[in-house]
Amino acid sequence: MRYDSSFIYCEKKSAYNTVEILKFMIIKHMIKELQEERELKESVNVIRNAFQTVACEFNLTKENCPTSPAFMEYKNIVKLKEKGIALFGYIKDHKQVGFIAIKKASYIVFYVEKLAVIPEERHNGYGKEMMYFAEDYVRKFNGERISVGIINYNTKLKKWYNKIGYEVTGFRIYSHLPFEVCFMEKVVA
């Protein structure tokens, strides 16, 4: 699996001159499901931090786009958890640097929401790893497709999703959003 921890083994001589093998788990990078209040609060910080760059780039404010993840509050992530949406964090050296939410939309379609990597950790492949994780997760539950919605004018992000196999399936304008949404999908079955 692409997101498992790595292990190292050390040898230690005992007083009786026999070799004991001690197993140490070194957690460098992993994706884990978030359950505890502390983890959810840290996720809010990660999401807000990651989406601030998007808010700045596309002039999103709390007034013109209050539902933007850049302005997320703890109560919002609790609501996601209560709805049964699976929440995962990307952990690097015991610190959360990424986030992804996976929602079952139908028997075969799952939505990925709030994919986030903090700015100082971008361009290291963590977003891609989380998307591969989401694909494995969806297959585990017999899903066939993953769908994402992004700002249509975010051509850089659109190209990134396209590069990992997502195709544009449609566009929609919502009255509560100051931008057009582009929907992209990938078949994973």
HUGI-V214616 format. One record per residue. RES is the residue in three letters. PSI is psi in whole degrees, 0 to 359 (NA if undefined). BURIAL is b if it has 16 or more other ideal C-beta (glycine too) atoms within 10 Angstrom, else e. Layout:
BEGIN
res=(RES & RES)
psi=(PSI & PSI)
burial=(BURIAL & BURIAL)
END
This chain:
BEGIN
res=(MET & ARG & TYR & ASP & SER & SER & PHE & ILE & TYR & CYS & GLU & LYS & LYS & SER & ALA & TYR & ASN & THR & VAL & GLU & ILE & LEU & LYS & PHE & MET & ILE & ILE & LYS & HIS & MET & ILE & LYS & GLU & LEU & GLN & GLU & GLU & ARG & GLU & LEU & LYS & GLU & SER & VAL & ASN & VAL & ILE & ARG & ASN & ALA & PHE & GLN & THR & VAL & ALA & CYS & GLU & PHE & ASN & LEU & THR & LYS & GLU & ASN & CYS & PRO & THR & SER & PRO & ALA & PHE & MET & GLU & TYR & LYS & ASN & ILE & VAL & LYS & LEU & LYS & GLU & LYS & GLY & ILE & ALA & LEU & PHE & GLY & TYR & ILE & LYS & ASP & HIS & LYS & GLN & VAL & GLY & PHE & ILE & ALA & ILE & LYS & LYS & ALA & SER & TYR & ILE & VAL & PHE & TYR & VAL & GLU & LYS & LEU & ALA & VAL & ILE & PRO & GLU & GLU & ARG & HIS & ASN & GLY & TYR & GLY & LYS & GLU & MET & MET & TYR & PHE & ALA & GLU & ASP & TYR & VAL & ARG & LYS & PHE & ASN & GLY & GLU & ARG & ILE & SER & VAL & GLY & ILE & ILE & ASN & TYR & ASN & THR & LYS & LEU & LYS & LYS & TRP & TYR & ASN & LYS & ILE & GLY & TYR & GLU & VAL & THR & GLY & PHE & ARG & ILE & TYR & SER & HIS & LEU & PRO & PHE & GLU & VAL & CYS & PHE & MET & GLU & LYS & VAL & VAL & ALA)
psi=(144 & 341 & 17 & 161 & 160 & 157 & 150 & 156 & 141 & 147 & 142 & 128 & 132 & 175 & 338 & 13 & 25 & 158 & 125 & 133 & 121 & 133 & 124 & 133 & 122 & 112 & 106 & 308 & 137 & 160 & 126 & 150 & 139 & 128 & 318 & 154 & 317 & 318 & 320 & 321 & 319 & 323 & 320 & 316 & 317 & 313 & 311 & 314 & 313 & 320 & 353 & 323 & 323 & 316 & 317 & 314 & 323 & 17 & 44 & 133 & 169 & 333 & 315 & 349 & 65 & 341 & 1 & 139 & 341 & 340 & 20 & 146 & 163 & 319 & 330 & 319 & 328 & 319 & 320 & 314 & 317 & 331 & 357 & 13 & 132 & 128 & 130 & 146 & 145 & 118 & 128 & 122 & 47 & 15 & 134 & 125 & 355 & 169 & 147 & 139 & 137 & 122 & 131 & 117 & 324 & 188 & 328 & 348 & 134 & 147 & 139 & 130 & 150 & 37 & 123 & 138 & 130 & 145 & 319 & 352 & 7 & 161 & 26 & 4 & 6 & 321 & 317 & 318 & 319 & 324 & 321 & 320 & 315 & 320 & 315 & 319 & 314 & 317 & 321 & 328 & 23 & 24 & 159 & 336 & 149 & 136 & 142 & 152 & 130 & 167 & 123 & 326 & 359 & 76 & 326 & 314 & 322 & 317 & 322 & 312 & 319 & 320 & 331 & 18 & 7 & 142 & 146 & 132 & 348 & 176 & 154 & 142 & 128 & 141 & 334 & 1 & 140 & 26 & 162 & 140 & 133 & 128 & 135 & 150 & 153 & 134 & 128 & 357 & NA)
burial=(e & e & b & e & e & e & e & e & e & e & e & e & e & e & e & e & e & e & e & e & e & e & e & e & e & e & e & e & b & b & b & e & e & b & e & e & e & e & b & b & e & b & b & b & e & b & b & b & b & b & b & b & e & b & b & e & e & b & e & b & e & e & e & e & b & e & e & b & b & b & b & b & e & e & e & e & b & e & e & b & e & e & e & e & b & b & b & b & b & b & b & b & e & e & e & b & b & b & b & b & b & b & b & e & e & e & e & e & e & b & b & b & b & b & b & b & b & b & e & e & b & e & e & e & e & b & b & e & b & b & b & b & b & b & b & e & b & b & e & e & e & e & b & e & b & b & b & b & b & b & b & b & e & b & e & e & b & b & e & e & b & e & e & e & e & b & e & e & e & e & e & e & e & e & e & e & b & e & b & e & e & b & b & b & b & b & e & b & e)
END
